[in-house]
Amino acid sequence: MMEIPDEKKRFCIFGAGSIGCYLGGRLAAAGCSVTFIGRKRIRDELRHSGLCLTDFTGTKIHVPPDGFCFETEADAAGEADLVLVTVKSAGTLEAGQTLASVLNGDTVVVSFQNGVSNTGWLRDSLPHQTVLAGMVGFNVLNRGMGRFHQGSEGGLEVEQHPDFAPVSPVFARAGFPVKQRKDMLSVQWAKLLINLNNPVNALSNLPLKDQLSQRPFRQCFSMAQKEALAIMDVAGIRPAKLTPVPPRWIPGFLNLPDRLFQILAGKMLAIDPLARSSMWEDLEAERITEIDYLNGEIVHLAEKLGQSAPVNSRLIALIRDAEAGGNRTWSGDALHNELDRARQVS
Ligand SMILES: NC(=O)c1ccc[n+]([C@@H]2O[C@H](COP(=O)([O-])OP(=O)(O)OC[C@H]3O[C@@H](n4cnc5c(N)ncnc54)[C@H](OP(=O)(O)O)[C@@H]3O)[C@@H](O)[C@H]2O)c1
């Protein structure tokens, strides 16, 4: 890996969806060799239109169909120097097993997935490869027909490792200066705390900006975080600081009155009216969500410690219900009452 010049490095994106197409497209636009592995429906879209990548600052990048390769079988990953795994968490085990049959020992694999377990699962399947934890700090919406939109600011973070260091400037050229960190598990737990809003956003059926502008929805998010922080405390898990506000202060910050929250949050996080959570996208597309790997991790941790996590458990139940066709347009007050009731009953 070290001997190959940066500009010749071959990237494979395993899981061509929102994050995969956005990251891979930006790398292709920066002149990298990129092969996507994904589903036929996405291949057919990209074959006609290529990729149109936009962001919250107004950037617009077009990558023509001949600017990348797209395969529906994993064999093409065998040629790659770096594989970015961007499937949803439920697809990780299959991705690991598939990659194990095609990768050579020099390939570096980075999981750019949410949740705290994916990297470990990939390592179990790929004992001969360097497998690194990654974190995507921004939001991407699939707008259809090859159009992917980054709706919020945020960067990439990757586990510090000598096999990743040479490739880091390539990401910077593509517009993603990567923060290389030693404490990726703390980063992943901190990201998971932020992702506890995913079910709240999905159940609100609103763009993130609208949802977060309403205090009752923020209070739901705050309750889920507060509960998670208490359980993580018992487990000795210290989340990293990813935002200007330290993790422990975020629940209180979310509880602020609307006007004050909007002023302070507006100074800290650029987010545009299109941004939505990927859990909302999953419900919209009638797919099973990642709830078990996000709020489910909190409930699982609580159970291991002989504790309970009624707020996160209730959010899981409501998402299950929404997956089965139930209510997915909650008002902030109704959702807040529902979670409050669950907390009081336990
Ligand atoms: N979207 C965001 O804004 C965002 C932000 C930060 C982090 N993340 C995290 O990034 C990860 C990816 O999220 P996403 O929103 O990009 O998911 P996504 O849009 O569902 O993309 C994943 C794609 O991979 C495909 N896939 C799954 N298994 C495959 C296989 N074995 N072979 C080929 N293709 C396969 C999926 O197809 P099927 O649907 O048919 O399985 C889907 O098209 C998640 O862990 C998510 O939490 C997302």
The ligand as an SDF file (V2000), in Angstrom:
LIG
                    3D

 48 52  0  0  0  0  0  0  0  0999 V2000
  -26.9920    8.7980    5.2610 N   0  0  0  0  0  0  0  0  0  0  0  0
  -26.3790    9.5750    6.1380 C   0  0  0  0  0  0  0  0  0  0  0  0
  -26.5920   10.7860    6.2030 O   0  0  0  0  0  0  0  0  0  0  0  0
  -25.3450    8.9950    7.0780 C   0  0  0  0  0  0  0  0  0  0  0  0
  -24.5020    9.8800    7.7840 C   0  0  0  0  0  0  0  0  0  0  0  0
  -23.4940    9.3480    8.5830 C   0  0  0  0  0  0  0  0  0  0  0  0
  -23.3530    7.9740    8.6990 C   0  0  0  0  0  0  0  0  0  0  0  0
  -24.2250    7.1480    8.0410 N   0  0  0  0  0  0  0  0  0  0  0  0
  -24.0260    5.6970    8.2140 C   0  0  0  0  0  0  0  0  0  0  0  0
  -23.4370    5.2130    7.0110 O   0  0  0  0  0  0  0  0  0  0  0  0
  -23.8550    3.8550    6.7870 C   0  0  0  0  0  0  0  0  0  0  0  0
  -24.4850    3.8040    5.4030 C   0  0  0  0  0  0  0  0  0  0  0  0
  -25.6590    4.6000    5.4230 O   0  0  0  0  0  0  0  0  0  0  0  0
  -26.3970    5.0800    4.0940 P   0  0  0  0  0  0  0  0  0  0  0  0
  -27.4410    6.0400    4.5150 O   0  0  0  0  0  0  0  0  0  0  0  0
  -25.3980    5.4610    3.0810 O   0  0  0  0  0  0  0  0  0  0  0  0
  -27.0740    3.6840    3.6680 O   0  0  0  0  0  0  0  0  0  0  0  0
  -27.7820    3.3260    2.2700 P   0  0  0  0  0  0  0  0  0  0  0  0
  -28.1670    4.5710    1.5610 O   0  0  0  0  0  0  0  0  0  0  0  0
  -28.8200    2.3070    2.5860 O   0  0  0  0  0  0  0  0  0  0  0  0
  -26.5910    2.6620    1.4320 O   0  0  0  0  0  0  0  0  0  0  0  0
  -26.1460    1.3410    1.5680 C   0  0  0  0  0  0  0  0  0  0  0  0
  -26.2640    0.6930    0.1990 C   0  0  0  0  0  0  0  0  0  0  0  0
  -25.5160   -0.5360    0.2130 O   0  0  0  0  0  0  0  0  0  0  0  0
  -26.2970   -1.5260   -0.4290 C   0  0  0  0  0  0  0  0  0  0  0  0
  -25.8370   -2.8500    0.0200 N   0  0  0  0  0  0  0  0  0  0  0  0
  -26.0300   -3.4620    1.2030 C   0  0  0  0  0  0  0  0  0  0  0  0
  -25.4160   -4.6530    1.2250 N   0  0  0  0  0  0  0  0  0  0  0  0
  -24.8400   -4.8130    0.0150 C   0  0  0  0  0  0  0  0  0  0  0  0
  -24.0830   -5.8620   -0.5710 C   0  0  0  0  0  0  0  0  0  0  0  0
  -23.8090   -6.9970    0.0950 N   0  0  0  0  0  0  0  0  0  0  0  0
  -23.6400   -5.6980   -1.8290 N   0  0  0  0  0  0  0  0  0  0  0  0
  -23.9130   -4.5360   -2.5190 C   0  0  0  0  0  0  0  0  0  0  0  0
  -24.6300   -3.5220   -2.0190 N   0  0  0  0  0  0  0  0  0  0  0  0
  -25.0900   -3.6590   -0.7480 C   0  0  0  0  0  0  0  0  0  0  0  0
  -27.7030   -1.2010    0.0150 C   0  0  0  0  0  0  0  0  0  0  0  0
  -28.6640   -1.8470   -0.7850 O   0  0  0  0  0  0  0  0  0  0  0  0
  -30.0260   -2.4160   -0.0720 P   0  0  0  0  0  0  0  0  0  0  0  0
  -30.7160   -1.2150    0.5210 O   0  0  0  0  0  0  0  0  0  0  0  0
  -30.7580   -3.0410   -1.2040 O   0  0  0  0  0  0  0  0  0  0  0  0
  -29.5760   -3.3890    0.9800 O   0  0  0  0  0  0  0  0  0  0  0  0
  -27.7090    0.3160   -0.1560 C   0  0  0  0  0  0  0  0  0  0  0  0
  -27.9730    0.6800   -1.4950 O   0  0  0  0  0  0  0  0  0  0  0  0
  -24.8420    3.5420    7.9140 C   0  0  0  0  0  0  0  0  0  0  0  0
  -24.1930    2.8760    8.9770 O   0  0  0  0  0  0  0  0  0  0  0  0
  -25.3110    4.9170    8.3770 C   0  0  0  0  0  0  0  0  0  0  0  0
  -25.7570    4.9350    9.7120 O   0  0  0  0  0  0  0  0  0  0  0  0
  -25.1990    7.6220    7.2150 C   0  0  0  0  0  0  0  0  0  0  0  0
  1  2  1  0
  2  3  2  0
  2  4  1  0
  4  5  1  0
  4 48  2  0
  5  6  2  0
  6  7  1  0
  7  8  2  0
  8  9  1  0
  8 48  1  0
  9 10  1  0
  9 46  1  0
 10 11  1  0
 11 12  1  0
 11 44  1  0
 12 13  1  0
 13 14  1  0
 14 15  2  0
 14 16  1  0
 14 17  1  0
 17 18  1  0
 18 19  2  0
 18 20  1  0
 18 21  1  0
 21 22  1  0
 22 23  1  0
 23 24  1  0
 23 42  1  0
 24 25  1  0
 25 26  1  0
 25 36  1  0
 26 27  1  0
 26 35  1  0
 27 28  2  0
 28 29  1  0
 29 30  1  0
 29 35  2  0
 30 31  1  0
 30 32  2  0
 32 33  1  0
 33 34  2  0
 34 35  1  0
 36 37  1  0
 36 42  1  0
 37 38  1  0
 38 39  2  0
 38 40  1  0
 38 41  1  0
 42 43  1  0
 44 45  1  0
 44 46  1  0
 46 47  1  0
M  CHG  2   8   1  16  -1
M  END
$$$$
